[in-house]
Amino acid sequence: MTKKTFQRILPFVVVLMMAAMLLPGCAKKTKPVMEEPEPTIEIEPAPEPAPDTTGQALREWQERMEADMKLVRVVYFDYDKSNLRKDAQDALSSNAKLVQKYTKWSVAIEGHCDERGTAEYNLALGERRAMSAYRYLVSLGIPDSRLSTVSYGEERPADPGHTEAAWSKNRRAEFKIAY
């Protein structure tokens, strides 16, 4: 390349280099679209029993807590599914309110299946069902440190029958409370 050709091309090269350096800085910035999380449930925790000499307050608190434990609802699933139906979400929201009320509760979520399918498949499906309930409770503000999951597959049927009515009772997630 001759000196004269170089002198004619140099201004174009400089302009192109400057444009290349400026263009990335001019890109329009967009905010990433993020899904809005489910609102957490704000519940006032149940007060601890007041100390007394007779133990009456403790007995009354214990009775209230045990009555509330009976309100914990089972979550049911469709055949071969682990997604939460509307009725399951409602049951989990109700359960979340109770779990938030009693801060000492820890919850084991048990996943269950009907008898159809192999034992291995049903254990995996039971785990997916338990995890689906677990994730929903966490999205409602329940600390994951208070939750655990286990799958029993088809091993612990609620109804031992061999009909669709029995099977629908066995496709579930149950909640065991410890305190």
C-alpha positions in Angstrom: 0.0 0.0 0.0 1.4 3.4 -0.9 1.7 6.3 1.4 -0.9 8.3 -0.6 -3.5 5.4 -0.4 -2.8 5.0 3.3 -3.5 8.8 3.9 -6.8 8.5 2.0 -8.0 5.5 3.9 -6.8 6.6 7.3 -9.7 9.0 8.0 -12.3 6.4 7.1 -10.6 3.8 9.4 -10.5 6.3 12.3 -14.2 7.2 11.8 -15.2 3.5 11.7 -13.2 2.7 14.9 -14.8 5.6 16.7 -18.2 4.6 15.6 -17.5 1.0 16.7 -16.5 2.2 20.1 -19.5 4.5 20.6 -22.3 2.2 19.3 -22.2 -0.3 22.2 -22.6 2.6 24.7 -25.7 3.8 22.9 -27.6 0.6 23.1 -31.1 1.1 24.7 -31.2 -0.6 28.0 -34.4 -2.5 28.9 -35.4 -3.7 32.3 -35.7 -7.5 32.5 -39.3 -8.7 32.9 -39.6 -10.5 36.2 -42.6 -12.4 37.4 -44.2 -10.9 40.4 -43.9 -13.4 43.3 -47.0 -14.7 45.1 -47.8 -12.5 48.1 -46.7 -13.9 51.4 -49.3 -14.5 54.1 -48.9 -12.4 57.2 -50.3 -14.1 60.2 -49.8 -13.2 63.8 -48.1 -16.1 65.6 -50.0 -17.8 68.3 -48.8 -16.5 71.7 -46.9 -18.8 73.8 -48.8 -19.9 77.0 -48.3 -17.6 79.9 -46.5 -19.2 82.8 -48.8 -20.0 85.7 -48.6 -22.1 88.8 -51.5 -24.3 87.9 -50.6 -25.1 84.3 -54.1 -24.1 83.2 -52.8 -21.7 80.5 -50.5 -24.4 79.1 -53.3 -26.9 78.9 -55.6 -24.4 77.2 -52.9 -23.5 74.7 -52.1 -27.2 74.0 -55.8 -27.8 73.4 -56.1 -24.9 70.9 -53.0 -26.1 69.1 -54.2 -29.7 68.9 -57.6 -28.5 67.6 -55.8 -26.4 64.9 -53.7 -29.5 64.0 -56.9 -31.2 63.0 -57.6 -28.4 60.5 -54.5 -29.2 58.4 -55.8 -30.3 55.0 -54.7 -33.0 52.7 -53.8 -32.0 49.1 -55.1 -34.2 46.2 -53.7 -34.6 42.7 -54.9 -35.8 39.4 -53.8 -39.1 37.9 -50.1 -39.2 37.1 -49.7 -35.4 37.9 -47.9 -33.4 40.5 -49.1 -29.9 39.5 -51.3 -28.1 42.1 -55.0 -27.7 41.2 -56.9 -24.7 42.5 -58.4 -26.7 45.4 -54.9 -27.9 46.3 -53.6 -24.3 46.3 -56.5 -23.3 48.6 -55.7 -26.2 51.0 -52.0 -25.2 51.0 -52.9 -21.6 51.7 -55.0 -22.7 54.6 -52.2 -24.9 55.9 -49.7 -22.1 55.5 -51.8 -19.9 57.8 -51.7 -22.5 60.5 -48.0 -23.2 60.1 -47.3 -19.4 60.4 -49.5 -19.2 63.5 -47.5 -21.9 65.3 -43.9 -20.9 64.9 -42.6 -24.1 66.7 -44.3 -26.4 64.2 -42.1 -28.3 61.7 -43.9 -30.0 58.8 -43.1 -33.2 57.0 -44.8 -33.3 53.6 -45.6 -36.9 52.6 -46.1 -37.6 48.9 -48.4 -40.6 48.0 -49.7 -42.3 44.9 -52.2 -44.9 43.9 -51.2 -48.5 43.2 -50.9 -48.1 39.4 -47.4 -47.8 38.0 -44.1 -49.4 39.2 -42.8 -48.9 42.7 -39.9 -46.8 41.4 -42.1 -44.6 39.3 -44.6 -44.1 42.2 -41.8 -43.1 44.6 -40.6 -40.5 42.1 -44.1 -39.2 41.5 -44.7 -39.1 45.3 -41.5 -37.0 45.6 -42.6 -34.6 42.9 -46.0 -34.2 44.6 -44.4 -33.5 48.0 -41.9 -31.0 46.4 -44.8 -29.3 44.6 -46.5 -28.7 47.9 -43.2 -27.7 49.5 -42.4 -25.1 46.9 -45.9 -23.6 47.2 -45.6 -23.3 51.0 -42.2 -21.6 50.6 -43.7 -19.2 48.1 -46.3 -18.3 50.7 -43.6 -17.4 53.2 -43.0 -20.6 55.2 -39.3 -20.9 55.9 -37.9 -24.0 54.2 -36.1 -24.8 57.4 -39.5 -25.8 58.9 -40.4 -28.1 56.0 -39.2 -31.5 54.9 -40.4 -34.0 52.3 -40.7 -37.7 52.0 -42.2 -40.0 49.3 -44.1 -43.2 50.2 -45.2 -43.9 46.7 -48.0 -46.5 46.7 -46.9 -48.0 50.1 -49.3 -46.2 52.4 -52.7 -46.0 50.7 -55.5 -44.0 52.4 -58.0 -46.3 50.8 -57.0 -49.9 50.0 -59.6 -50.3 47.3 -59.0 -50.9 43.6 -61.4 -48.4 42.1 -61.1 -44.9 40.8 -62.7 -43.6 44.0 -60.1 -45.3 46.1 -57.2 -44.3 43.8 -58.3 -40.6 43.9 -57.9 -40.7 47.7 -54.4 -42.1 47.4 -53.0 -39.5 45.1 -52.2 -37.0 47.8 -49.8 -35.0 49.9 -50.3 -35.3 53.6 -48.8 -33.1 56.3 -47.3 -34.4 59.6 -46.8 -31.8 62.3 -44.0 -32.0 64.9 -43.5 -29.4 67.6 
